[in-house]
Amino acid sequence: MNKQVTPSVARLIVVMVGITLAVIAYLRGNYLLGFNYGLAYAFIAVGLVWMSMGSFAFAKKPSWVRAVAIGVLSIPIGYVMAFPASINRDIQVFIDKQADDRTARAELRNVFASDAAFANLSISTVHLKVVNVTISGSFPDRAALDRLRNRIATECPTAQRCPLHWKITLRATHESMVGLDGELFASRE
């Protein structure tokens, strides 16, 4: 029985490994730093697999030296991609902002989904020194707005730590409220 791997089987294996590594790299990059970094991580993983493939798997005369060199370079690249804060601690601040952003959005979406009065609301975020959360949309009346503010205070600990901005309209009175939560509601509390 011939134990040599045929080129088509080798290509299939390399493609499967490449796709798997690209998906893992994308998920890690997206989790740590967001969608754009996830794509960059995936492209880097595909590039490393492509270089390995070109130097070893499909070459007529495989270059063990080049394959080992790519493998040796891939280890620190993979480490930096998986744990970027270990190289530059400032990146941890950005990673933490991404985590706060995702958590605040999830908390607010859960609150919005639980009450029909909040169906017309949307969330946007801006990363400055901290994550700023803006709630946009309309409420049927002031009671619904007060109900949401109370629920955010009790059910959304991450969103509560973020500066909360409003761009809303009360449909009953056609009143528009735009600004920072503390400034808009300071006189009413």
C-alpha positions as CSV (number, residue, x, y, z in Angstrom):
1,M,0.0,0.0,0.0
2,N,1.3,3.4,-0.9
3,K,1.7,5.6,2.1
4,Q,2.5,8.8,0.2
5,V,-0.1,11.6,0.5
6,T,-1.4,12.7,-2.9
7,P,-1.3,16.4,-3.8
8,S,-5.1,16.7,-3.9
9,V,-5.3,15.2,-0.3
10,A,-2.5,17.5,0.8
11,R,-4.3,20.6,-0.7
12,L,-7.6,19.5,1.0
13,I,-5.8,19.2,4.4
14,V,-4.1,22.6,4.0
15,V,-7.3,24.3,3.0
16,M,-9.2,22.8,6.0
17,V,-6.4,23.8,8.4
18,G,-6.3,27.3,6.8
19,I,-10.1,27.7,7.1
20,T,-10.0,26.5,10.7
21,L,-7.2,28.8,11.7
22,A,-8.8,31.8,9.9
23,V,-12.1,31.2,11.8
24,I,-10.3,30.9,15.1
25,A,-8.2,34.0,14.4
26,Y,-11.3,36.0,13.4
27,L,-13.2,35.0,16.5
28,R,-10.3,35.9,18.8
29,G,-9.6,39.2,17.0
30,N,-13.3,40.1,17.0
31,Y,-13.7,39.2,20.7
32,L,-10.6,41.2,21.7
33,L,-10.7,44.3,19.5
34,G,-13.8,44.2,17.3
35,F,-14.8,43.2,13.8
36,N,-12.1,45.0,11.8
37,Y,-9.3,43.4,13.9
38,G,-11.1,40.0,13.5
39,L,-10.8,40.4,9.8
40,A,-7.1,41.4,10.1
41,Y,-6.4,38.4,12.3
42,A,-8.1,36.1,9.8
43,F,-6.0,37.5,6.9
44,I,-2.8,37.1,8.9
45,A,-3.6,33.5,9.6
46,V,-4.4,32.8,6.0
47,G,-1.2,34.5,5.0
48,L,0.8,32.3,7.3
49,V,-0.9,29.2,6.1
50,W,-0.3,30.3,2.5
51,M,3.4,30.9,3.0
52,S,3.7,27.5,4.7
53,M,1.8,25.8,1.9
54,G,4.0,27.5,-0.7
55,S,7.3,26.5,1.0
56,F,6.5,23.0,2.0
57,A,3.2,21.3,1.0
58,F,3.1,21.9,-2.8
59,A,6.7,22.6,-3.7
60,K,8.4,20.1,-6.0
61,K,11.4,20.2,-3.7
62,P,10.1,21.0,-0.2
63,S,12.2,23.5,1.8
64,W,12.4,22.2,5.4
65,V,14.4,25.3,6.4
66,R,11.8,27.7,5.1
67,A,9.0,25.7,6.7
68,V,10.7,25.7,10.0
69,A,11.5,29.4,9.8
70,I,7.8,30.1,9.0
71,G,6.8,27.9,12.0
72,V,9.2,29.7,14.3
73,L,7.9,33.1,13.2
74,S,4.3,31.9,13.5
75,I,4.6,31.2,17.2
76,P,5.4,34.8,18.3
77,I,2.9,36.2,15.8
78,G,0.2,33.9,17.1
79,Y,1.1,34.8,20.7
80,V,0.9,38.5,20.0
81,M,-2.4,38.1,18.2
82,A,-3.9,35.9,21.0
83,F,-2.6,38.0,23.9
84,P,-1.8,41.5,22.6
85,A,-1.8,43.1,26.1
86,S,1.2,41.0,27.1
87,I,3.3,43.0,24.6
88,N,1.7,46.5,25.1
89,R,-0.4,47.1,28.2
90,D,-2.1,50.1,26.6
91,I,-4.0,47.7,24.4
92,Q,-5.7,46.3,27.4
93,V,-7.6,49.6,27.9
94,F,-9.0,49.2,24.3
95,I,-9.9,45.6,24.9
96,D,-11.7,46.5,28.1
97,K,-13.6,49.2,26.2
98,Q,-14.7,46.7,23.6
99,A,-15.9,44.3,26.4
100,D,-17.8,47.2,28.1
101,D,-19.4,48.1,24.8
102,R,-20.6,44.6,24.1
103,T,-21.8,44.1,27.6
104,A,-23.7,47.4,27.8
105,R,-25.3,46.8,24.5
106,A,-26.4,43.3,25.5
107,E,-27.8,44.6,28.8
108,L,-29.8,47.4,27.1
109,R,-31.1,45.1,24.4
110,N,-32.4,42.7,27.0
111,V,-34.2,45.6,28.8
112,F,-35.6,46.9,25.4
113,A,-36.9,43.5,24.4
114,S,-38.8,43.1,27.7
115,D,-41.2,46.0,27.2
116,A,-43.2,47.0,24.1
117,A,-42.8,50.7,25.1
118,F,-39.1,50.4,24.3
119,A,-39.5,48.9,20.8
120,N,-38.6,52.1,19.0
121,L,-35.2,52.5,20.7
122,S,-31.7,52.0,19.3
123,I,-28.3,52.0,20.9
124,S,-25.1,53.5,19.6
125,T,-21.7,53.8,21.3
126,V,-18.6,56.0,20.9
127,H,-15.3,55.2,22.5
128,L,-13.6,58.2,24.0
129,K,-11.9,58.0,27.3
130,V,-14.8,55.8,28.3
131,V,-17.6,54.2,26.3
132,N,-20.4,56.7,25.7
133,V,-23.8,55.1,25.2
134,T,-26.5,56.9,23.2
135,I,-30.2,55.8,23.3
136,S,-32.2,57.1,20.4
137,G,-35.8,56.7,19.4
138,S,-39.2,57.6,20.9
139,F,-41.3,56.8,23.9
140,P,-45.0,56.9,24.2
141,D,-44.9,59.1,27.3
142,R,-42.7,60.3,30.2
143,A,-43.7,57.3,32.4
144,A,-42.2,54.9,29.9
145,L,-38.9,57.0,29.9
146,D,-38.8,57.0,33.7
147,R,-39.5,53.2,33.7
148,L,-36.6,52.7,31.4
149,R,-34.2,54.9,33.4
150,N,-35.1,52.9,36.6
151,R,-34.6,49.6,34.9
152,I,-31.2,50.7,33.5
153,A,-30.2,51.7,37.1
154,T,-31.2,48.3,38.5
155,E,-30.6,45.9,35.6
156,C,-27.7,47.3,33.6
157,P,-24.5,47.7,35.8
158,T,-22.2,48.1,32.8
159,A,-24.4,50.6,31.0
160,Q,-24.7,52.5,34.3
161,R,-20.9,53.0,34.4
162,C,-21.0,54.5,30.9
163,P,-22.0,58.1,30.3
164,L,-25.6,57.8,29.0
165,H,-26.8,60.2,26.3
166,W,-30.4,60.6,25.0
167,K,-31.8,61.5,21.6
168,I,-35.4,60.8,22.2
169,T,-38.9,62.1,21.6
170,L,-41.9,61.7,23.8
171,R,-44.8,61.0,21.4
172,A,-47.5,62.2,23.7
173,T,-46.1,65.7,24.1
174,H,-43.8,65.9,21.1
175,E,-41.0,66.9,23.5
176,S,-37.5,66.2,22.3
177,M,-34.7,65.4,24.7
178,V,-31.1,65.5,23.5
179,G,-28.1,65.4,25.9
180,L,-26.4,63.8,28.7
181,D,-28.5,61.9,31.3
182,G,-27.1,63.8,34.2
183,E,-27.7,67.2,32.6
184,L,-31.2,66.4,31.3
185,F,-32.6,64.9,34.5
186,A,-30.5,66.6,37.3
187,S,-33.3,69.1,38.1
188,R,-36.0,66.4,38.2
189,E,-34.3,64.1,40.7
